[in-house]
Amino acid sequence: MVVTGIWSSFRKFMDSVVWEPTGDGKRVISLTDNHILLWDLQGSSSQTVLASSASLEGKGQLKFTSGWWSPHHNCMQVASANDTAVQGWDTRCMRSICCLENAHGQLVQDLDFNSNKQCCLVSCKVKFWDTCSVTKPVKTLEEHSHWVWNVRYNHSHDQLVLMGSSDSRVILSNMVSISSEPFGHLVDDDLSDQEEHHPEDKSQEPPQDGIIATYEEHEDSVYALEWSSADPWLFASLSYDGRLLINRVPRVLKDHPALTPPGSRPSVPRGPLWEDQHSLL
């Protein structure tokens, strides 16, 4: 009903609609061509009020491609992508507060904020940024062989980062060096009691970044993926041919977020926990 109200109020191409991640959930951001719109839901989801808006300014036909709320600072900031640039907005006045010109050499397809660590933003294809110092990315990943369409931080364990690409693969990476727990603390709750009864000597070496697992069950481009809001170890991915897969993070994470020595890659899980397919064509 919210989307219907937005369409009727602003008759242009809409790229995305994003709910406020915290608070009372009465605010929605929509990206419409070169406009970013902040909507306020007044008591009922059938009623929407355009609280404020802003537009991209510059030469050519500028157009938003992605946007995401920051969960920090009472949701007063939103990041957006247009062409190769990433821009930050203050939702209180809908003014641009920072801009990463030419953040990428190609179209920026997606964005996400680290919910456990402030000023941490990731963009596709795939760069991690400190929004307090945007002169250069903190880290860059080039694990996919084609366009990266989605990237997502794990809400509970921000070391875990998912990426989906046109190369039909989903890659789960361990980015512990730039996480909120750079020295590692990643234990599967249902196995922690067993470890207390069977203590083992553990390496004191700091954990290192790397690929945890590569999921290759899809046969077409992966255009969407999300972590479960109920179980931090589950995630879903959706490909162009309509195949929806639900997978679980490998159980090896119960011990150490470094997982494997540098250069090595764990075996791919046997298969998804659940699969469904409906053609999107």
C-alpha positions as CSV (number, residue, x, y, z in Angstrom):
1,M,0.0,0.0,0.0
2,V,2.9,2.3,0.7
3,V,4.4,1.7,-2.8
4,T,1.0,2.4,-4.4
5,G,0.8,5.7,-2.6
6,I,4.3,6.7,-3.8
7,W,3.5,5.7,-7.4
8,S,0.4,7.8,-7.4
9,S,2.2,10.8,-5.9
10,F,5.2,10.7,-8.1
11,R,4.7,9.2,-11.6
12,K,8.3,8.4,-12.6
13,F,10.5,5.4,-12.7
14,M,11.2,4.1,-9.2
15,D,14.4,2.2,-8.5
16,S,13.9,1.2,-4.9
17,V,12.0,1.7,-1.6
18,V,13.8,1.3,1.7
19,W,12.2,1.2,5.2
20,E,13.8,3.0,8.1
21,P,15.8,0.2,9.8
22,T,15.2,1.3,13.4
23,G,12.7,3.4,15.4
24,D,9.0,3.2,14.9
25,G,9.3,2.3,11.2
26,K,7.1,5.1,10.0
27,R,9.6,6.6,7.5
28,V,10.5,5.3,4.0
29,I,13.0,6.4,1.4
30,S,12.3,6.0,-2.2
31,L,14.6,6.6,-5.2
32,T,12.8,8.0,-8.3
33,D,14.9,8.8,-11.3
34,N,17.1,11.7,-10.0
35,H,15.0,12.4,-6.9
36,I,15.3,11.0,-3.3
37,L,12.1,11.2,-1.4
38,L,11.5,10.8,2.3
39,W,7.9,9.6,3.1
40,D,6.2,9.7,6.5
41,L,3.5,7.1,7.3
42,Q,0.9,8.9,9.3
43,G,-0.7,6.3,11.6
44,S,-1.8,4.0,8.8
45,S,0.2,2.4,6.0
46,S,-2.5,3.5,3.6
47,Q,-1.6,7.2,4.1
48,T,1.7,8.7,3.1
49,V,3.0,12.2,3.4
50,L,6.0,13.5,1.4
51,A,8.1,14.9,4.3
52,S,11.0,16.1,2.2
53,S,12.9,15.5,-1.0
54,A,16.2,16.3,-2.8
55,S,17.5,16.0,-6.4
56,L,20.7,15.2,-8.1
57,E,22.4,18.2,-9.6
58,G,24.8,18.2,-12.4
59,K,25.3,17.6,-16.1
60,G,23.6,14.9,-18.1
61,Q,20.7,12.7,-17.1
62,L,21.6,11.8,-13.6
63,K,19.7,8.8,-12.0
64,F,19.8,7.0,-8.7
65,T,20.7,3.3,-8.9
66,S,20.7,2.3,-5.2
67,G,20.1,3.7,-1.7
68,W,20.4,2.5,1.9
69,W,19.7,3.9,5.4
70,S,22.4,4.2,8.0
71,P,21.2,2.4,11.2
72,H,23.3,4.8,13.3
73,H,22.7,8.3,14.7
74,N,18.9,7.7,14.9
75,C,18.7,7.0,11.2
76,M,19.6,10.6,10.2
77,Q,21.7,9.6,7.3
78,V,21.1,7.8,4.0
79,A,23.6,6.8,1.3
80,S,22.8,6.7,-2.4
81,A,24.5,5.7,-5.6
82,N,24.3,7.3,-9.0
83,D,26.5,6.2,-11.9
84,T,30.0,5.8,-10.4
85,A,29.5,8.0,-7.4
86,V,28.3,7.4,-3.8
87,Q,26.6,10.2,-1.9
88,G,25.6,10.8,1.7
89,W,22.4,12.7,2.7
90,D,21.2,14.2,6.0
91,T,17.5,13.2,6.3
92,R,16.7,16.1,8.6
93,C,17.3,18.7,5.8
94,M,17.7,16.3,2.8
95,R,21.0,17.9,1.9
96,S,24.2,16.2,0.6
97,I,26.8,15.9,3.4
98,C,29.5,14.0,1.5
99,C,30.2,12.7,-2.0
100,L,32.6,10.0,-3.3
101,E,33.1,11.1,-6.9
102,N,34.2,8.2,-9.1
103,A,34.0,5.7,-6.2
104,H,34.0,3.0,-8.9
105,G,35.1,2.6,-12.5
106,Q,31.6,1.3,-13.4
107,L,28.0,1.6,-12.2
108,V,27.5,1.3,-8.5
109,Q,24.8,-1.3,-8.1
110,D,24.3,-1.6,-4.3
111,L,25.2,-0.3,-0.9
112,D,25.1,-1.4,2.7
113,F,26.1,-0.1,6.1
114,N,27.7,-2.0,8.9
115,S,25.1,-2.1,11.7
116,N,27.8,-2.9,14.3
117,K,30.4,-0.3,13.5
118,Q,29.8,3.4,12.7
119,C,31.0,5.1,9.5
120,C,31.5,1.8,7.6
121,L,29.9,1.5,4.2
122,V,30.3,-1.1,1.4
123,S,29.5,-0.6,-2.2
124,C,29.5,-2.8,-5.3
125,K,31.9,-3.7,-7.0
126,V,33.2,-4.3,-4.0
127,K,34.8,-1.5,-1.9
128,F,34.7,-0.8,1.8
129,W,34.7,2.8,3.0
130,D,35.2,4.9,6.1
131,T,32.7,7.6,5.6
132,C,34.7,9.9,8.0
133,S,37.6,9.7,5.5
134,V,36.6,9.1,1.9
135,T,39.8,9.8,0.1
136,K,40.3,6.1,-0.7
137,P,38.6,2.8,0.2
138,V,39.7,0.9,3.3
139,K,39.6,-2.4,1.4
140,T,38.7,-3.6,-2.1
141,L,37.6,-7.1,-3.2
142,E,37.7,-8.5,-6.7
143,E,36.5,-12.1,-6.1
144,H,33.8,-12.1,-8.8
145,S,34.4,-12.4,-12.5
146,H,31.5,-10.2,-13.5
147,W,29.2,-7.5,-12.2
148,V,28.4,-7.6,-8.5
149,W,24.7,-6.8,-8.0
150,N,24.3,-7.1,-4.2
151,V,26.5,-6.9,-1.1
152,R,25.3,-7.4,2.5
153,Y,26.8,-7.2,5.9
154,N,25.7,-9.8,8.4
155,H,23.6,-8.0,11.0
156,S,25.0,-9.8,14.0
157,H,28.5,-10.8,12.9
158,D,29.8,-8.0,10.6
159,Q,32.9,-10.0,9.7
160,L,30.6,-12.0,7.3
161,V,29.9,-10.3,4.0
162,L,27.8,-11.7,1.2
163,M,28.2,-10.9,-2.5
164,G,26.0,-11.9,-5.4
165,S,27.1,-11.5,-9.1
166,S,26.2,-12.0,-12.7
167,D,28.8,-14.8,-12.7
168,S,26.0,-16.9,-11.0
169,R,27.9,-17.2,-7.8
170,V,27.3,-16.2,-4.2
171,I,30.5,-15.6,-2.2
172,L,30.7,-15.4,1.6
173,S,33.8,-13.5,2.7
174,N,35.4,-13.0,6.1
175,M,36.3,-9.4,6.5
176,V,37.5,-9.6,10.1
177,S,40.3,-7.0,9.8
178,I,37.8,-4.2,9.3
179,S,35.0,-5.5,11.5
180,S,33.9,-4.5,14.9
181,E,35.8,-7.5,16.3
182,P,39.1,-7.5,14.5
183,F,40.6,-10.1,16.8
184,G,37.8,-12.6,16.2
185,H,34.9,-13.7,18.3
186,L,32.5,-15.9,16.3
187,V,31.0,-18.8,18.1
188,D,27.9,-20.8,17.1
189,D,25.7,-20.6,20.1
190,D,24.4,-24.2,19.9
191,L,27.9,-25.6,20.0
192,S,29.5,-23.3,22.7
193,D,28.6,-25.6,25.5
194,Q,30.4,-28.5,23.9
195,E,33.5,-26.5,23.5
196,E,33.5,-25.7,27.2
197,H,33.7,-29.4,28.0
198,H,36.3,-30.1,25.4
199,P,38.8,-27.1,25.4
200,E,41.5,-27.1,22.8
201,D,44.6,-25.0,22.3
202,K,43.8,-22.2,19.9
203,S,46.2,-20.2,17.8
204,Q,47.0,-16.7,19.0
205,E,47.6,-15.4,15.5
206,P,45.2,-12.7,14.5
207,P,42.5,-13.8,12.1
208,Q,42.9,-13.0,8.5
209,D,40.5,-11.9,5.7
210,G,39.5,-14.4,3.1
211,I,36.7,-16.3,1.3
212,I,34.7,-18.6,3.6
213,A,32.6,-20.4,0.9
214,T,31.5,-20.1,-2.7
215,Y,28.0,-21.1,-3.5
216,E,27.5,-22.2,-7.1
217,E,24.0,-23.7,-7.1
218,H,22.6,-20.9,-9.3
219,E,22.6,-21.3,-13.0
220,D,21.9,-17.6,-13.8
221,S,22.8,-14.1,-12.6
222,V,22.2,-13.6,-8.9
223,Y,20.3,-10.3,-8.5
224,A,19.2,-10.4,-4.9
225,L,20.4,-11.7,-1.5
226,E,19.5,-11.1,2.1
227,W,20.5,-12.3,5.6
228,S,17.8,-13.8,7.7
229,S,16.5,-11.4,10.4
230,A,15.6,-14.4,12.7
231,D,18.8,-16.6,12.3
232,P,22.2,-14.8,11.7
233,W,23.6,-18.0,10.1
234,L,21.0,-18.2,7.3
235,F,20.7,-16.3,4.1
236,A,18.7,-16.4,0.8
237,S,19.7,-15.6,-2.7
238,L,17.6,-15.1,-5.9
239,S,18.7,-15.5,-9.5
240,Y,17.3,-14.2,-12.8
241,D,15.7,-17.6,-13.6
242,G,13.6,-17.4,-10.5
243,R,15.6,-19.9,-8.4
244,L,15.4,-19.0,-4.7
245,L,18.0,-20.7,-2.5
246,I,18.4,-20.7,1.3
247,N,21.8,-21.6,2.7
248,R,23.5,-21.7,6.0
249,V,26.9,-20.4,7.0
250,P,29.4,-23.3,7.3
251,R,29.6,-24.8,10.8
252,V,33.4,-24.4,10.8
253,L,32.7,-20.8,12.0
254,K,32.1,-22.1,15.5
255,D,35.8,-22.0,16.2
256,H,37.6,-19.2,14.4
257,P,36.7,-16.5,11.9
258,A,39.9,-16.9,10.1
259,L,38.7,-20.3,9.0
260,T,41.4,-21.3,6.6
261,P,45.0,-20.4,5.9
262,P,45.6,-17.6,3.4
263,G,45.2,-18.8,-0.2
264,S,43.1,-21.8,0.6
265,R,39.4,-22.1,0.1
266,P,37.0,-24.4,2.0
267,S,34.9,-26.9,0.1
268,V,31.5,-25.7,-1.1
269,P,28.6,-26.8,1.1
270,R,26.8,-29.9,-0.2
271,G,23.6,-28.0,-1.2
272,P,21.1,-25.4,-0.1
273,L,18.8,-26.0,2.8
274,W,15.7,-25.1,0.8
275,E,15.1,-24.4,-2.9
276,D,12.3,-23.0,-5.0
277,Q,12.0,-21.8,-8.5
278,H,9.4,-19.7,-10.3
279,S,10.3,-18.1,-13.6
280,L,10.7,-14.3,-13.6
281,L,10.5,-14.1,-17.4
